[in-house]
Amino acid sequence: MKSFLKIAAIGVVILPVAGLSALAQDGDPVIEMTTVDCRTMLKMDADEQDFTLIYFHGYISGTKSETLFNGPVLREATNKVMDYCIDNPSAMLMEAFEKNR
């Protein structure tokens, strides 16, 4: 990832959003997070993949009531999620995050 602090800042802004559908504008896709599989995430372009990973990290942090940003820990978790997805492309991305966060 380009600048982890930049990405983290974006994640902090996105964290309060109730769902991706809240960001949708006319013509934008509405995405149910539980239906995104690893293969889909792995095929995304770099910017879309970064946004998706940030969003999922924010979601998981929110469900765990985590308020501490620990860059090295999140970087390691991202690496584990990516490795999990490479090894299990048909797995749901939410499952990858739940097992590796």
C-alpha positions in Angstrom: 0.0 0.0 0.0 1.2 3.5 -0.9 1.1 5.4 2.3 -0.4 3.5 5.2 -1.0 6.6 7.2 -3.0 8.1 4.3 -5.0 5.0 4.0 -5.6 4.9 7.7 -6.8 8.5 7.7 -9.3 7.6 4.9 -10.4 4.6 7.0 -11.1 6.8 10.0 -13.3 9.0 7.8 -15.1 6.0 6.3 -15.5 4.1 9.6 -18.7 5.9 10.7 -20.5 5.2 7.5 -23.2 2.6 8.0 -22.6 0.8 4.7 -21.2 1.2 1.2 -24.7 2.0 0.0 -24.5 5.3 2.0 -21.7 6.3 -0.3 -23.6 5.3 -3.5 -24.7 8.0 -5.9 -26.9 7.6 -9.0 -25.4 4.8 -11.1 -22.9 3.7 -8.5 -23.0 0.1 -7.4 -24.4 -0.9 -4.1 -22.4 -3.7 -2.5 -23.3 -6.1 0.2 -20.1 -6.7 2.1 -20.9 -10.3 2.9 -21.1 -11.2 -0.8 -17.6 -10.0 -1.8 -15.3 -12.9 -2.3 -11.5 -13.0 -2.3 -11.3 -13.6 -6.0 -13.2 -10.4 -6.7 -11.0 -8.3 -4.4 -7.8 -9.8 -5.9 -9.0 -8.8 -9.4 -9.7 -5.2 -8.4 -7.5 -2.4 -9.7 -5.1 -1.0 -7.0 -7.2 2.0 -5.9 -10.4 -0.1 -5.6 -8.5 -2.8 -3.8 -7.0 -0.2 -1.4 -10.5 1.3 -0.7 -12.0 -2.2 -0.1 -9.3 -3.2 2.3 -9.5 0.1 4.2 -13.3 -0.2 4.4 -13.2 -3.8 5.7 -10.5 -2.9 8.3 -12.7 0.0 9.4 -15.7 -2.3 9.6 -13.9 -4.9 11.7 -12.3 -2.2 13.9 -15.8 -0.8 14.5 -17.3 -4.2 15.4 -14.5 -4.7 17.9 -14.8 -1.2 19.3 -11.1 -0.6 18.5 -10.0 3.0 18.8 -6.3 2.4 18.6 -4.6 2.7 15.2 -1.6 0.5 15.2 0.0 0.7 11.7 2.3 -2.3 12.0 -0.5 -4.5 13.3 -2.9 -3.5 10.6 -0.2 -3.9 7.9 0.5 -7.5 9.2 -3.2 -8.2 9.2 -3.5 -6.9 5.6 -0.7 -9.3 4.6 -2.5 -12.2 6.3 -5.8 -11.3 4.6 -4.1 -11.1 1.2 -2.3 -14.5 1.7 -5.5 -16.1 2.9 -7.3 -14.8 -0.2 -4.6 -16.0 -2.5 -4.8 -19.4 -1.0 -8.7 -19.4 -0.8 -10.0 -17.3 -3.7 -13.6 -18.6 -3.4 -13.7 -17.6 0.3 -15.7 -14.5 1.3 -13.6 -11.5 2.0 -15.4 -11.0 5.3 -14.3 -14.5 6.4 -10.7 -13.6 5.5 -10.9 -10.5 7.7 -12.7 -12.3 10.6 -10.0 -15.0 10.6 -7.0 -12.7 10.3 -8.0 -9.7 12.4 
